């Protein structure tokens, strides 16, 4: 190993695992460690984790890389964290109750109550988030209503970033982008919103210090060094939410570049110089701290695809996917009449309807598993395509889509994305974009590069490029109108049934 080689670590603490990846200056991974995380579901509405597991899994993952790379060669560390997830902690940083995840829906009923109290337009304007039960703010309102003693006794309210930075450095810190999904950050001022916090009767002293992405948080303590194998004194820099870090990891920090994560949830976004507000997307602080990301989110992306394959197509295997992909590639736009609503777990943008359900319509005796498979991919993609169309109407430049996530391995899905949006699709060479985004933040913070732009240019790489078939645009436009109508038809079935007379 050359003495000139230096590294940074990007820690990706996501919903189901913690990954620690060691990045070189050219964006190649020199080592990586992984450890799983369990999701606890006491009932259908709750999704929780033991916050201590975030640290235990981080230690396991970091130990794996410090066993492979000399810790003295690490110039900095940054964290990418699962968003809309929080823990209530005591003065020593110990959790007082299970942490609540972005999947948690306990606040579904009280969401509208709080929106009415402050005003749904005002909540949207301040936070950039349409009213929905996912942001932590509504769970805080739930605690205020049903468990006020717990909320008042908590010394701290922290995201995953704040919890882990305290264990690493001795002090909790949130970044503009890790705090943003809480729904209590004023995205215009990049400060905790006094309007919302005063309403909840929560002092700002309970919340972590806010830092710009790439800013120094502190240094690895002797205690953390002993647990992780890291060198004491190694700098820790502010990272951010995993969605924004993923955008950074593929270079979506300038006009024209769209990122699309075909993961469990389908998340896509584009950089904007201003905080454009719409129900067609969530408005987030950019991963660099300059500008904003307009983000479209579908709760059930690859989750919907895998659910279908597991239950109706024989289960997930290489042979099953090969069969469905080959058949789907031969089909015309529209899957020969099959139309899908993919809202298996409710809907975020543009309807923000937690009660929306999934459907398959237009079935006939000629249809096969492959028709339903392709129709599902078309439905998921077209919801994203409609969001992009509205972003373009708002004046944003859209030139190419950089795709990551497990779904990026599907040639059928990539072709559908390219053809339905009319944009070239480029597959990122690294599927660990969130960890790479954290690594880029550490690289900028440690002084490797003078700016995020230069860091992205040096550390991100792409693989294949798929050009769109523009001749199919009229068919895609017609299918998009039809597919969007399925939601409204399904949602109003009960209303229609009231007026239907039998006999």
C-alpha positions as CSV (number, residue, x, y, z in Angstrom):
1,X,0.0,0.0,0.0
2,X,1.4,3.4,-1.0
3,X,1.9,5.9,1.8
4,X,0.2,8.5,-0.4
5,X,-3.2,6.7,-0.3
6,X,-5.7,8.4,2.0
7,X,-9.3,7.6,2.6
8,X,-12.7,8.8,4.0
9,X,-15.5,6.7,5.4
10,X,-19.1,7.1,4.4
11,X,-21.5,5.5,7.0
12,X,-25.0,4.8,5.6
13,X,-27.3,4.0,8.5
14,X,-30.4,3.0,6.6
15,X,-33.7,1.3,7.6
16,X,-32.5,-2.3,7.5
17,X,-28.7,-2.1,7.8
18,X,-25.7,0.0,8.6
19,X,-22.9,0.1,6.0
20,X,-19.5,1.6,6.5
21,X,-17.6,2.1,3.2
22,X,-14.1,3.3,2.8
23,X,-13.7,5.6,-0.2
24,X,-10.5,6.5,-2.1
25,X,-10.1,9.9,-3.8
26,X,-11.3,8.5,-7.1
27,X,-14.5,7.2,-5.6
28,X,-13.6,3.5,-5.6
29,X,-14.4,1.5,-2.5
30,X,-11.4,0.2,-0.7
31,X,-13.3,-1.7,2.0
32,X,-16.8,-2.1,3.4
33,X,-18.6,-3.4,6.4
34,X,-22.2,-4.2,7.0
35,X,-24.5,-5.1,9.9
36,X,-28.3,-5.6,9.9
37,X,-31.0,-3.7,11.7
38,X,-34.3,-5.1,12.9
39,X,-37.6,-3.4,12.5
40,X,-40.0,-3.8,15.4
41,X,-43.8,-3.7,14.5
42,X,-45.9,-3.9,17.7
43,X,-49.0,-3.4,15.6
44,X,-50.0,-2.5,12.1
45,X,-49.5,1.2,12.7
46,X,-46.2,1.3,14.4
47,X,-42.6,0.8,13.1
48,X,-39.8,1.1,15.6
49,X,-36.2,0.3,16.3
50,X,-34.0,0.3,19.4
51,X,-31.8,3.3,18.9
52,X,-29.0,1.5,20.6
53,X,-29.0,-0.9,17.7
54,X,-28.0,2.0,15.4
55,X,-24.8,2.3,17.4
56,X,-24.2,-1.5,17.8
57,X,-24.6,-2.1,14.1
58,X,-22.4,1.0,13.3
59,X,-19.7,-0.4,15.5
60,X,-19.9,-3.8,13.8
61,X,-19.7,-2.3,10.3
62,X,-16.9,0.1,11.2
63,X,-14.9,-2.7,12.9
64,X,-15.0,-4.6,9.7
65,X,-13.3,-1.7,7.7
66,X,-10.8,-0.8,10.4
67,X,-9.7,-4.4,10.3
68,X,-9.0,-4.0,6.6
69,X,-7.7,-0.4,6.3
70,X,-5.1,1.3,8.6
71,X,-7.2,3.7,10.7
72,X,-4.4,6.2,10.5
73,X,-5.1,6.6,6.8
74,X,-8.7,7.8,7.4
75,X,-9.0,11.6,6.9
76,X,-12.6,12.0,7.8
77,X,-16.0,10.3,8.4
78,X,-19.6,11.4,7.6
79,X,-23.0,9.8,8.1
80,X,-25.9,9.3,5.7
81,X,-29.0,8.5,7.8
82,X,-32.5,7.1,7.3
83,X,-34.9,10.0,7.2
84,X,-38.0,10.8,9.2
85,X,-36.8,8.7,12.0
86,X,-36.3,10.0,15.6
87,X,-35.4,9.0,19.1
88,X,-36.2,10.6,22.4
89,X,-33.2,10.5,24.7
90,X,-32.1,11.4,28.2
91,X,-29.3,13.8,29.3
92,X,-26.8,11.0,28.7
93,X,-28.0,10.3,25.2
94,X,-29.8,7.1,26.2
95,X,-33.1,6.3,24.5
96,X,-36.2,6.7,26.7
97,X,-38.4,4.7,24.3
98,X,-38.2,2.9,21.0
99,X,-37.3,5.1,18.1
100,X,-40.0,5.7,15.6
101,X,-39.3,5.1,11.9
102,X,-40.5,6.8,8.7
103,X,-42.7,3.7,8.2
104,X,-44.6,4.5,11.4
105,X,-48.2,5.6,10.9
106,X,-49.4,6.1,14.5
107,X,-49.9,9.8,13.7
108,X,-52.2,9.2,10.7
109,X,-55.3,10.5,12.5
110,X,-53.7,13.4,14.3
111,X,-51.9,14.7,11.2
112,X,-55.0,16.5,10.0
113,X,-55.6,17.9,13.5
114,X,-52.2,19.6,13.6
115,X,-52.5,20.8,10.0
116,X,-55.8,22.5,11.0
117,X,-54.2,24.0,14.1
118,X,-51.3,25.7,12.2
119,X,-52.7,25.6,8.7
120,X,-51.8,23.1,6.1
121,X,-50.5,25.7,3.7
122,X,-48.3,27.2,6.5
123,X,-46.9,23.8,7.4
124,X,-46.1,23.2,3.8
125,X,-44.5,26.6,3.3
126,X,-42.3,26.3,6.4
127,X,-41.2,22.7,6.0
128,X,-41.5,22.2,2.3
129,X,-43.5,19.0,3.0
130,X,-47.1,18.5,2.1
131,X,-49.2,17.3,5.1
132,X,-48.6,13.6,5.6
133,X,-47.9,11.4,8.5
134,X,-44.3,10.5,7.6
135,X,-42.5,13.6,8.9
136,X,-41.5,13.4,12.5
137,X,-43.4,16.5,13.4
138,X,-46.7,14.7,13.4
139,X,-45.4,12.0,15.7
140,X,-44.3,14.8,18.0
141,X,-47.8,16.1,18.0
142,X,-49.0,12.5,18.8
143,X,-46.6,12.4,21.8
144,X,-47.9,15.8,22.9
145,X,-51.5,14.4,22.8
146,X,-51.0,10.9,24.2
147,X,-47.6,10.7,25.9
148,X,-46.8,14.3,27.1
149,X,-44.8,13.1,30.1
150,X,-42.4,11.2,27.9
151,X,-42.0,14.2,25.5
152,X,-41.4,16.6,28.3
153,X,-39.0,14.4,30.2
154,X,-36.8,13.9,27.1
155,X,-33.6,15.9,27.2
156,X,-33.1,15.5,23.5
157,X,-35.0,14.7,20.3
158,X,-32.5,13.4,17.8
159,X,-32.4,11.9,14.3
160,X,-30.0,9.0,13.5
161,X,-27.3,11.4,12.5
162,X,-27.5,13.2,15.9
163,X,-27.6,9.9,17.8
164,X,-24.5,8.5,16.1
165,X,-22.5,11.7,16.1
166,X,-22.9,11.9,19.9
167,X,-21.5,8.4,20.2
168,X,-18.6,9.1,17.9
169,X,-17.7,12.6,19.1
170,X,-19.5,13.3,22.4
171,X,-21.9,15.9,20.9
172,X,-25.1,15.5,18.9
173,X,-25.3,17.4,15.6
174,X,-27.9,17.5,12.9
175,X,-27.3,18.8,9.4
176,X,-29.6,20.9,7.4
177,X,-30.5,17.8,5.3
178,X,-30.9,15.3,8.2
179,X,-33.0,17.8,10.1
180,X,-35.1,18.8,7.1
181,X,-37.3,15.6,6.9
182,X,-38.3,16.1,10.6
183,X,-40.8,18.7,9.3
184,X,-39.8,21.2,12.0
185,X,-37.0,22.9,10.0
186,X,-37.7,26.2,8.3
187,X,-36.1,25.3,4.9
188,X,-35.9,29.0,4.0
189,X,-34.0,30.1,7.1
190,X,-32.4,26.7,7.7
191,X,-33.3,27.0,11.4
192,X,-35.6,25.1,13.6
193,X,-39.1,26.6,13.2
194,X,-40.2,28.5,16.2
195,X,-43.7,28.6,14.9
196,X,-44.0,24.8,14.9
197,X,-42.0,24.2,18.0
198,X,-43.8,26.8,20.1
199,X,-47.1,25.1,19.0
200,X,-45.7,21.8,20.2
201,X,-44.3,23.4,23.4
202,X,-40.8,22.0,22.6
203,X,-37.8,24.3,23.4
204,X,-35.0,24.4,20.8
205,X,-32.6,23.2,23.6
206,X,-34.0,19.7,23.1
207,X,-32.8,19.7,19.5
208,X,-29.3,19.1,18.1
209,X,-27.1,21.9,16.8
210,X,-27.6,22.5,13.1
211,X,-24.6,22.3,10.7
212,X,-24.1,22.9,7.0
213,X,-23.2,19.7,5.0
214,X,-19.5,19.1,5.1
215,X,-19.0,21.2,8.3
216,X,-16.9,19.7,11.1
217,X,-18.9,18.0,13.8
218,X,-16.0,17.0,16.1
219,X,-13.5,14.2,16.4
220,X,-13.6,10.5,17.4
221,X,-13.3,10.2,21.2
222,X,-11.1,7.8,23.0
223,X,-14.2,5.8,24.0
224,X,-15.5,5.6,20.4
225,X,-12.0,4.7,19.2
226,X,-11.8,1.8,21.6
227,X,-15.2,0.5,20.4
228,X,-14.8,1.0,16.7
229,X,-11.1,0.7,16.0
230,X,-11.0,4.2,14.6
231,X,-8.1,6.5,15.5
232,X,-9.0,8.9,18.3
233,X,-9.0,12.5,16.9
234,X,-10.2,11.5,13.4
235,X,-12.5,14.3,12.2
236,X,-16.2,13.7,11.8
237,X,-18.1,15.9,9.3
238,X,-21.8,16.6,8.8
239,X,-23.4,14.3,6.3
240,X,-27.2,14.2,5.8
241,X,-30.4,12.4,5.0
242,X,-29.9,9.3,2.8
243,X,-32.1,10.6,0.0
244,X,-30.1,13.8,-0.4
245,X,-26.8,11.9,0.1
246,X,-27.9,9.6,-2.7
247,X,-28.5,12.6,-5.0
248,X,-25.0,13.9,-4.1
249,X,-23.5,10.4,-4.7
250,X,-24.7,10.5,-8.4
251,X,-23.9,14.2,-8.9
252,X,-27.5,15.6,-8.9
253,X,-26.4,19.0,-7.5
254,X,-26.7,21.1,-10.6
255,X,-29.3,22.0,-13.1
256,X,-30.5,19.3,-15.5
257,X,-29.3,16.2,-13.6
258,X,-32.2,14.1,-12.2
259,X,-31.6,11.2,-9.8
260,X,-33.8,8.2,-9.5
261,X,-33.5,5.5,-6.8
262,X,-35.3,2.4,-7.9
263,X,-35.2,0.9,-4.4
264,X,-37.8,-0.4,-1.9
265,X,-39.4,3.1,-2.2
266,X,-38.9,4.9,-5.5
267,X,-37.3,8.3,-4.8
268,X,-36.3,10.8,-7.5
269,X,-35.4,14.4,-7.6
270,X,-33.8,17.4,-9.3
271,X,-31.8,20.3,-8.0
272,X,-33.5,23.7,-7.9
273,X,-32.0,27.1,-7.0
274,X,-35.1,28.1,-5.2
275,X,-37.6,26.4,-2.8
276,X,-40.4,25.6,-5.2
277,X,-43.4,24.4,-3.3
278,X,-45.9,21.9,-4.8
279,X,-48.0,18.9,-3.8
280,X,-46.3,17.1,-6.7
281,X,-43.1,16.8,-4.7
282,X,-41.4,17.4,-1.4
283,X,-39.0,20.4,-1.2
284,X,-35.7,19.5,0.6
285,X,-32.5,21.3,1.3
286,X,-29.8,20.4,-1.2
287,X,-27.1,17.9,0.0
288,X,-24.5,20.7,-0.5
289,X,-26.5,23.3,1.4
290,X,-26.9,25.4,-1.7
291,X,-30.3,25.4,-3.3
292,X,-32.9,22.7,-2.9
293,X,-34.0,19.2,-4.1
294,X,-37.5,18.7,-5.4
295,X,-38.2,15.1,-4.6
296,X,-40.9,12.7,-5.8
297,X,-41.5,9.7,-3.5
298,X,-43.5,6.5,-3.9
299,X,-43.7,4.3,-0.8
300,X,-44.0,1.1,-2.8
301,X,-41.4,0.9,-5.6
302,X,-39.4,-2.3,-5.7
303,X,-41.4,-3.3,-2.7
304,X,-44.5,-3.5,-4.9
305,X,-42.5,-5.4,-7.6
306,X,-41.1,-7.9,-5.1
307,X,-44.5,-8.4,-3.5
308,X,-46.1,-9.2,-6.8
309,X,-43.3,-11.6,-7.8
310,X,-43.4,-13.4,-4.4
311,X,-47.1,-13.8,-4.3
312,X,-48.1,-14.2,-8.0
313,X,-45.1,-15.2,-10.1
314,X,-43.3,-18.0,-8.2
315,X,-41.0,-16.0,-5.9
316,X,-37.8,-14.0,-6.3
317,X,-35.2,-16.0,-8.3
318,X,-32.9,-15.1,-11.1
319,X,-34.8,-17.4,-13.4
320,X,-38.2,-15.8,-12.5
321,X,-36.9,-12.3,-13.2
322,X,-35.2,-13.3,-16.4
323,X,-38.5,-14.8,-17.6
324,X,-40.6,-11.8,-16.7
325,X,-38.0,-9.4,-18.1
326,X,-37.6,-11.2,-21.5
327,X,-41.4,-11.3,-22.0
328,X,-41.9,-7.7,-20.8
329,X,-39.3,-6.4,-23.3
330,X,-41.3,-7.9,-26.2
331,X,-44.6,-6.2,-25.2
332,X,-45.9,-2.9,-26.5
333,X,-46.4,0.2,-24.4
334,X,-49.4,-0.3,-22.2
335,X,-49.0,-4.0,-21.4
336,X,-51.8,-4.9,-23.8
337,X,-54.5,-3.2,-21.7
338,X,-53.4,-4.0,-18.1
339,X,-53.3,-0.9,-15.9
340,X,-52.0,-0.8,-12.3
341,X,-52.3,1.4,-9.3
342,X,-49.2,0.6,-7.3
343,X,-50.3,2.2,-4.0
344,X,-49.7,-0.9,-1.9
345,X,-48.9,1.2,1.2
346,X,-50.8,4.3,0.5
347,X,-49.6,7.2,-1.7
348,X,-47.3,10.2,-1.1
349,X,-47.1,12.7,-4.0
350,X,-49.2,13.9,-5.6
351,X,-52.3,12.7,-3.7
352,X,-50.9,12.3,-0.1
353,X,-53.4,9.6,0.6
354,X,-52.4,7.0,3.2
355,X,-55.6,5.0,2.5
356,X,-55.0,4.5,-1.2
357,X,-54.7,0.9,-2.3
358,X,-53.3,-1.1,-5.1
359,X,-55.2,-2.5,-8.1
360,X,-54.8,-4.4,-11.4
361,X,-57.4,-3.5,-14.0
362,X,-58.1,-4.4,-17.6
363,X,-57.4,-8.1,-17.3
364,X,-58.4,-10.6,-20.0
365,X,-57.7,-14.3,-20.7
366,X,-54.7,-13.3,-22.9
367,X,-52.8,-11.8,-20.0
368,X,-50.0,-13.5,-18.2
369,X,-47.8,-12.8,-15.2
370,X,-45.4,-10.9,-17.4
371,X,-48.2,-8.5,-18.5
372,X,-48.9,-7.7,-14.8
373,X,-45.2,-7.4,-14.1
374,X,-44.6,-4.9,-16.9
375,X,-47.8,-3.0,-16.1
376,X,-46.5,-2.5,-12.5
377,X,-43.2,-1.1,-13.7
378,X,-45.1,1.2,-16.1
379,X,-47.4,2.5,-13.3
380,X,-44.5,3.2,-10.9
381,X,-42.5,4.9,-13.6
382,X,-45.3,7.0,-14.9
383,X,-46.0,8.5,-11.5
384,X,-42.4,9.7,-11.5
385,X,-42.7,10.9,-15.1
386,X,-45.7,13.0,-14.2
387,X,-43.8,14.6,-11.4
388,X,-41.0,15.4,-13.7
389,X,-43.4,17.0,-16.2
390,X,-44.6,19.3,-13.5
391,X,-41.1,20.2,-12.5
392,X,-40.3,21.1,-16.1
393,X,-43.4,23.3,-16.1
394,X,-42.0,25.0,-13.1
395,X,-39.0,26.1,-15.2
396,X,-36.5,23.4,-14.1
397,X,-34.0,22.0,-16.6
398,X,-34.2,18.2,-17.1
399,X,-31.4,16.7,-19.3
400,X,-30.7,13.2,-18.0
401,X,-31.6,10.7,-15.3
402,X,-29.0,9.0,-13.2
403,X,-30.4,5.7,-11.9
404,X,-29.4,3.8,-8.8
405,X,-30.9,1.1,-6.6
406,X,-31.7,-2.6,-7.1
407,X,-34.2,-1.8,-9.9
408,X,-31.3,-0.4,-11.9
409,X,-30.4,-4.0,-12.7
410,X,-33.6,-4.3,-14.8
411,X,-33.0,-3.5,-18.4
412,X,-36.8,-3.4,-18.9
413,X,-37.3,-0.9,-16.1
414,X,-34.5,1.3,-17.4
415,X,-36.0,1.3,-20.9
416,X,-39.4,2.2,-19.5
417,X,-37.9,5.1,-17.6
418,X,-36.1,6.4,-20.6
419,X,-39.0,6.1,-23.1
420,X,-41.7,7.4,-20.7
421,X,-39.7,10.5,-19.7
422,X,-38.1,11.2,-23.0
423,X,-34.7,11.5,-21.2
424,X,-31.5,9.6,-21.5
425,X,-31.0,7.2,-18.5
426,X,-27.5,6.7,-17.1
427,X,-26.8,3.9,-14.6
428,X,-24.5,4.9,-11.8
429,X,-21.5,2.6,-11.4
430,X,-21.9,2.6,-7.6
431,X,-25.2,1.3,-6.1
432,X,-24.1,2.6,-2.7
433,X,-24.9,6.2,-3.6
434,X,-25.9,7.3,-0.1
435,X,-22.7,6.0,1.4
436,X,-20.7,7.7,-1.4
437,X,-22.6,10.9,-0.8
438,X,-21.5,10.8,2.8
439,X,-18.0,10.0,1.7
440,X,-18.1,13.1,-0.6
441,X,-19.2,15.2,2.4
442,X,-16.2,13.9,4.4
443,X,-13.9,14.5,1.4
444,X,-15.0,18.1,1.1
445,X,-14.9,18.7,4.9
446,X,-11.4,17.2,5.1
447,X,-10.0,19.5,2.4
448,X,-9.5,16.9,-0.3
449,X,-11.5,19.1,-2.7
450,X,-12.3,22.8,-2.7
451,X,-16.0,22.3,-3.5
452,X,-18.7,19.7,-3.8
453,X,-18.7,20.2,-7.5
454,X,-15.0,19.2,-7.8
455,X,-15.5,16.3,-5.4
456,X,-18.4,14.9,-7.4
457,X,-16.4,15.2,-10.6
458,X,-13.6,13.2,-9.0
459,X,-15.5,10.6,-7.1
460,X,-18.6,9.7,-9.1
461,X,-18.6,7.4,-12.2
462,X,-21.3,6.1,-14.5
463,X,-21.8,2.9,-16.5
464,X,-24.2,2.4,-19.5
465,X,-26.4,5.1,-21.1
466,X,-29.8,4.3,-22.5
467,X,-31.3,6.7,-25.1
468,X,-35.1,7.2,-25.2
469,X,-37.3,6.1,-28.0
470,X,-39.0,9.4,-28.7
471,X,-41.2,7.9,-31.4
472,X,-43.3,6.3,-28.6
473,X,-44.0,9.5,-26.8
474,X,-47.7,9.7,-27.9
475,X,-48.4,6.2,-26.6
476,X,-46.7,7.0,-23.3
477,X,-48.7,10.2,-22.9
478,X,-52.0,8.4,-23.5
479,X,-51.0,5.6,-21.1
480,X,-50.1,8.1,-18.4
481,X,-53.5,9.8,-18.6
482,X,-55.2,6.4,-18.3
483,X,-53.0,5.1,-15.6
484,X,-53.4,8.3,-13.5
485,X,-57.2,7.9,-13.7
486,X,-57.1,4.5,-12.1
487,X,-56.3,6.1,-8.7
488,X,-59.4,8.3,-8.9
489,X,-61.7,5.5,-10.1
490,X,-60.5,3.2,-7.3
491,X,-60.6,5.9,-4.6
492,X,-64.2,6.8,-5.4
493,X,-65.6,3.3,-5.6
494,X,-67.6,3.6,-2.4
495,X,-69.1,6.9,-3.5
496,X,-70.1,5.4,-6.8
497,X,-71.6,2.4,-5.1
498,X,-73.9,4.5,-3.0
499,X,-75.7,5.6,-6.2
500,X,-75.7,2.2,-7.9
501,X,-79.1,0.4,-7.8
502,X,-79.4,-3.3,-8.3
503,X,-82.4,-4.6,-10.2
